[in-house]
Structure formats: C-alpha cells, structure tokens
Amino acid sequence: MNASKKNKAGFLLPGYLLPFIMVTILFFMWGIPNNLNGVLIKQFMKSMEISRFQAGLIQSAFYMGYFVLAIPAGILMRRYSYKTGIICGLLLYSIGCMLFWPAAIIGKYGFFLFSLFIIASGLAFLETGANPFIALMGNPDSSEQRLNFSQAFNPIGSVTGVLLGTIFIFSGIEPGQSEIASMKLSGQYDSFLQNETMRVVKPYIGLAIFALTWAILMMKVKFPKFDTELISDNDAKGSFSDLLHFPNFWKGVLAQFFYVGAQVGTWSYFIPYVQDYTGQPEKVAGYFLTGTLVAFGIGRFSATWFMRYIKPNMLMGLYSSINVILVGFSILIPGWIGMWAIFLTSFFMSLMYPTIFAISIKDLGENTKIGGSVLVMAIIGGALCTPLMGYIAERTDSMAIAMTVPLAAYLYVAWYSFRGSIVR
C-alpha cells in the first residue's frame, strides 16, 4: 500500500472488505473466553471450594498468557505476516479450550489455570495482529473509528460468553452450610462438586471447534500487505529501542494497563458484588452481568458515531470522568444504587481499549507491530488488579471497598485522555 493510496483511503481501503470482516469476527471470538472467566470465578469458588483471592488467580493465569506471548507474537508477525500470527493464535485458542476436558476429569484447579494460560496465549496472537491490522486498513485519521467499530463486536462475544456460562455452567444449586453438611454425611458432596466442575466442559469444547474451523477458513483468505510488511528482510522492521523515542506511546501503555485492570476487575467481581449487596441468586446475578455487557456493546457502537463530532481523546476523557463518579457511588452507596452504578460503567468504559490502542500506535510506522505487542502486554493489568481486588475484599470484608482499584485506574485514564495523549 503506497502513501498516495493511503492518503486517499476513507474508512476502509477498496478490496479489503473480506479480510476486514474475517478479522473483525476475531474480536467477537476472543470476547467469549474473556468474559466466561467471570462465570468461572463464581463457579470454581463453589466447585473447587476456593477463596475470592484464589479465584482471582483465574484472571492472573489468563492475562499472564497475554503478557508472556505478546512479544513473541509481535516478533512472529514482524518476521512473517499478520495472517500467520492470527492463524497461530486460533490454533492455540482451540488447544487451550480442548484442555478443559481432561482438566475437569482430573479435577485439579492448577490444570484449569494452565488451560486458561494456553487460551490467552492464543488470544495474545489474535489481539497483537487484529488491532493494528484494522487500524491500518484505511485513512489514519479514521483509525480510532475503524478500531472502535471492529471492537464493537467484542462485547457481542462478551455477552455470548456470559450467557453461555450462565445457562450451561451455572446449575442454580447453591447449597448452604447445613445442606453441605448433610450432603457430606450422606456421601453425596464429592459427587456434587465433580458434577459442578464438569459443567464447564461443553461450552469450551464448542469454542475449540469454532476456533479450529475459523483457522481453516482464514488460511483460504488472501490478506493485504501493508508498507511495513513489504520491507525486505535486510531492512529494519522496527525495534524496541525505537519505541523509547515515543513518550506518548508509553503513557498509552500505562493507560491500557490501568484500563484493562479496571475492566477485568469490575466484571470479575460483579457477580459477587450483586450477591453481597442485593442478595440475588447466581443465575440472576449472571443475567445482570450479561446486561452490563450489552451496555458495553451499545457504548462502543455509539462511541464510533460520536467520534465523528468529538475528538476521541476528549470523548474518552469525558467517559472516564463519569466512571470515576459512578465507581464512587458503588463504594459509598453499596446496594442497588451501587450495583446500577457499576452496571453503567460498562457503557462508559467501552471506547477505552480501542481508543487508547489507536492513539498509542499512531505514527509508529515500522514500529507498529512491536508497539502493538507491547500494548497487548499491558493487558497484564487484568492479572494484577483482579487478585488485588480479591485480597482487599477479603481483608476488609467488603467488595465495595475493593472497587477503589478501578476508581484509581479511571483517574489515570482521565488524565491520559486530557493531557497525556496530546503530543507536544
């Protein structure tokens, strides 16, 4: 793609529709396992008899996969192509989902964590490739809009994941202490725990088949090559040291770290928050989580439209400021008011990931793939903030106080939006 063609390009380059659709579907695909984790946290607290802090390690294992594999993914795609990296990601995704079957049979929590790590390793390849690929497929001035549009399919996957978990994983059986004691006396408790653990298998086997099928289809689609992929092997293709010359990029990496920490932590403990302060059963709480993800999807589609009239960084600054207020309500007024406040944060957080990503990689040139991999590494925020919230909740006996973690994260994103993202 030459410079003149890029400058004339609009929202999407001519002839790129099919690969654009195929890659956009990936945003839907990785939204499913990302948000099944919130269901797994609640399910494993019951079936594995673990604490909230231990359950938070689900997100640690998952997002550690992003952190460890993002750089290798970027290097692979720098050496070969976006298509190669994406296909590798889909294969890892499929393998990780398949591993849920033996993990459930063995019944070891550590095996599940390993399976989640493999899934996330595959998603690291998908995100490292898909985000910059979409951003580069048209006029740079519309990259935020284009990425927000493709990312809008991610919450559809998120809703699908939570619905799958709520319907097929949650049994609705939540025995109290007296019922557990009775089941132990009758010798039925171990069987109950095993049945609850096996409920996670079918959804993940379905995802494995879906990912493998999509990998085969992707192999048959011709992908465009961008300027940075047409450089000969003897020429430079960017380096980490080059990124040191882009201070605004690193501010964006930190913003992504905090944003993902806020998003993952909020959704991971949304069900426990609902149950703690409204007394609703797990299935009802699961449907509330589905609802907040619908709000997330609406927010992302609407943000794509709003960005036609409002600068992306200014819109993000407004949204993050609103979330600071909403999370404040969830801390100070736990209960139905606090629950609805957290519910609404999903709408306003919706534009943050793609907007931070698009702003941060703008003008990186041949460093775009490496820069994209570093931004995907920033997803480690979800691995650190989630168990931190679980630890705070256990020490204070309050999920409301644990919400101070996403509050601090949104404060930084607000600063980044209004000040840190502006090139001086």
N, C-alpha and C positions, 0 to 999 in steps of 0.2 A: 504494500500500500504506500504510494508516494505521497509527498507532502501536499501537493496540489489537490489530490483526490481527497485527502483527509480534511482539508480546509473547506471543500465544497460539500462535504458529507453533512447530512442532517442527523436526525435521531438515530438512524441505522444506515449503514453502507449498503448500496444496491447489491443484491445477490447473496446477502448474508442471513436471510430470513431463517432458513432451515437450521444452520448451526446455532443461531440465536435462540430458536425455540428449544432445540435439544439441550443446550447448556442451561437455559432458564429453568427447564424441568428439574435440573440438578438442585436448584435452590429449594424446590418442593421436597426433593428426596432426602436432603440432609436435615430438613426441619422435623421429620418424623422421629428419628432416633434421638435428636437433641432434646425433644420435649417428652419423649417416653421416659426420660430419666426422672422427671418429676413424679411420675407414677411409680417408677421402680423404687424411689426413695421411700415412699409410703409403704409399698408392698413388702420390701425387704425388712423394714422396721418390724413388720408383723411376722413374715415367714422365716426370717433369719434371727429374729429377736435381738436386734441391734439398736444402739442409741442414735439420736439425731446426728451427733458428730460423726459416728461411724457411717451412717447412711450418706452423709455429705461427701464421703470419700468416693461415692459413685461419680460425682462430678469431678473430683480430683483425678481419678483414673482416666475419665473420659477426656477431659481437657488437657491432660498431660500428653495424650496422644497427639493432639494438635501441636503442642509445644515442641515435642521431640521430632515430629515428622515434617513440620512446616518447611524447615530449611532444606532437608533432603528433597522435598517436593519441588521447591524453587530451583534447586540445582539441576534436578532431572529435567524440568521444563525448560530451563535455560540451555541445557545441552541438546534436548530433542525438541519437544513442542508441547503446547497446551494439551493437545489431544492425547498424547502419550501419558501425561500426568493424570489426566482425568480418567482414562481407562484403568490405570493402575489403582486409582482411588476407588473406583467402583468394585474392583476385584477384592480389595482389602475390606471394603464395606460388607460385601457378601460373605466373606470368610468369617469376619467377626460376628455377624448375625447367626451364622450356622453354629458357631461355638456355644451359643446359648443352650442348645440341646444337651450336649454332654455336661455342661456346667450344671444344668438343672438336675440331671440324673445323679451326678456326684454330690450335688448339694453343698458345694463349697463357695463361700462368698468371694474368696480370692480369685476363683476361676471366672466368676462373673465380671469382676473388675478387669481381669486380663482381656476378656472378650470385648468389654466396652472400650478398652485401650486400642484394640485392633480396629474396631469400628471407627473410632475417632481418628486413627491414623489414616484410614481411607478418606474420611471427610476432610482431613488436612490437605490432601492432594486435591480434592474437589474444590475447596474454597480458595486454595492458593492459585488454582488455574481459572476457575469460573469468574471470580470477581474482577481481576484485571482484564480478562478476555472480554467481558461485557462492557467494561469501561472504555476499551479501545475500539469498539465496533462502530464508532461514529464520530461526530464533532466533539472535540474535548470539552467544549462549552456545555454540552448536554450530558456529560458523563455521569453527573450526580443523578439526573433524572432517569437515565437509562439503567443505572445500577439500582436505583430505588424501585423502578418498575420490575426488574427481574427479581430483586429481593422481596417484592410484594408476594411472590409465590411461596416464599419461605414460611410465612405464618399459616398459609393453607396447609402446608405439610405439618406445621406445629399443631394445628387444630386436629388434623387427621391422626397424629401420633397420640395426643391426649385422649381422643375419642376411642382409638384402638385400645389404649391402656385401660380406660375407664370401663369399657364394655367387656373386653376379653381378659384383662388381668385382674381387676378388682372383682372379687366374688361378692362383696357386700356383707361378708361374715366378719364381724369384729367382736370376738368373744371378750367378755370382761374377766377380771381376775378370778371370780368364783367359777365361771364357766371353764376357764383354763384349768383350774384345779380339778374340776370334775372330769374333764377330758383326760387329764394325766392319770387320775385314779382308774379310769376305765381303759387306759392304754390306747386311746384314740388320738392323743395330741400330736405324736410324731407323724402319724398318717396325715393329719390336718395340715401340718407345716409342709410336708412333702407335696401335697396337692396344691397348696398355695404357691409353692415355688415353681411347680410345673406349669402353672398358668401363664408364665412369661414366654413359653417356648413358641407357641403357634404364631403370635404376631411377628417374632423375629425371623422365623423360617420364611414367612411370607415376604418380609423385607429382603431376605437373602436372594430369593428367586427374582424379585423385582430388580434389584441392583445388578444381578448377573445378566438378566435379559437386556437391561439398558446398556450395559458394557458392550454386548454383542452388536446392538444397534449403532452405538457410537463408532464402532470400528468401521462401519459401512458408510459413514457420513464424511464428506470432504470438508475439512476445516480451512479457513483462510489463514494465511501467514502475514503477520504484521512486519513493519520495518525492522523491529528489534529481533525478529526471528530469521530475517534474511541476511544477517551479518555472517560472514564466513567464519569458519572455526578458528582462523588465525587472528581474527579481530576481537577486540574486547566486547564482552556482553554484560558489562556492569560488574560491580563488586561491592562488598560490604563497606569497604573503606570509602568508596564514593558517597555512600549514604550519610557519612559524617558531615558532608557539606550542605545537608538539607535539614537545618534545625527544626523547621516546621513539620517535617516528616516525623521526627522523634516525639514532638509534642502530640502528634496524632496517634503514634503508637501507645503512648501513655493514656490518652483519651480512650482508645479502643480497649485497653486493659481494664480501665475503670468501668466503662460501659458494659462490657461483657460480664464483669463481676457483678454488677448491679442486676442485669437481666437474668443471669443464671441463678443467682442467689434468691431473687424475688420469686421466680417461678418454681424453684426447687422447694421452697418452704411456704408457698402459697396455700397448699392443701392443709399442712399443719396449722397455719395461721387461721384459716377458715374454721377448722375444727376446734381449735383452742378458744376462739373468741365468739363463735356463733353456735357451736355445738352441733353442727351439721354432720351427717354420716359421710363416709369416704366417697361414695358414689356422687352425692350431691356436691361435695367439695370438688370432685373431679370435673363435674359439669361447669362449676364456676370457673375452674381453670381453663376449660375449653372456651368459655365466654370471653375471658380476658385475652385469649389468643386471637379470637375473632376481632376484638377491638384493635389488637396489634396489626392484623391484616388490613383493616379499614384505615388505620392510621398511615400505613405505608403506601397504600394506593392513593390516599388523599394528599399525602406529602408530595408525591410525584406531580400532582396537579398544582399544589400551592407553590412549588418551586419555579413555576412559570412566571410568578409575580413577586416572589420573595427570595432573596439570596439564600442559598442552602445553609450557610453557617449562621445567618441571622434567625432562620426558622428553627434550627436546631438549638440555638441559644434560648429562644422563647420556650420551646418544648421542655428543655432540661430544667429551666427555672420553674415551670409549672410542676414538674415532677418533684423538685425539692419541696414544694409546698404540700403536694399530695402525700409524699412519704412522711413528712412531718405530722400530718393528720393521723397516719397509720400508727405512729409512735405514741402520740399524745392522746388519741381517742381510739384505743383498740376496741373492736366490736364490729357492728355492722357498718358504721361510718368508716372506720379504718379499713375494713375489708373492701368497701367500694372505692376508697381512695387508692388502694393498691391495684384494684381492678383497672382503674382508669390510667394508671401509669403506663400500662402496656401500649395504649394508643399513642402516648407522647414519646415513648422510647423508640417507637417503631422505625423512625427515619435515621437513628443514630449510627448503627453499624455501617450501612452502605454510604452514608454521607461522610463519615469520618474516613472510610476507606478511600472514597473517590477524591476527597480533598487532599489526603495524605500522599497519594501516588501521582497526583497531577504534576507534570513537568519533570518526572524522574527519568524519562527517556529510556535508555538501555538498562537502567537500574530498576525498571518497573517490576520484573518478575521477582527479583531478590527483595525489593521493597514490599511486594505483596506477601511474600512468605514471612517477613518479619511482622507484618500486620496480623497475619493469621496466628503467629506465635503469641501475639498479645492476648489471644483468647485464653491464655493461662490464667487470666483474671478470674474466670469461672471456676478454675480448680482451687484457687486460694481463698476467694471470698466466700464460697459456699460453706466449706467446713468452718471458717471463721464465724460465720453467722450461726452455725450449729453449736459451736463452742460457747458463743455469747449467750445463746438461748438456754443452754444447759446451766451455765454459771449463774445467770440472772433469773432463770425460770420464766423467761419472757421472750416470745417470738417478736413482740413489738419492739423491744429494745434492740434486738438483733437487726432490725431494719435501719439502724444508724449506719450500717455498712453501705447499702445502696444510697442513702442520703448523702454521705461524703462523696460517693462516686459521681452523683449528678452535679454536685457543686463544682467538681473539676471540669466535667464536660461543659457546664455553662461557661466557665472561664475560658476554656479552649475555644468554644464557639465564638465568643465575642472578642477575644483578644489573641489567644494562642495560635489560631489558624490563619491569622492575617499576616501575609508576607510583608516585611518591612525592608 
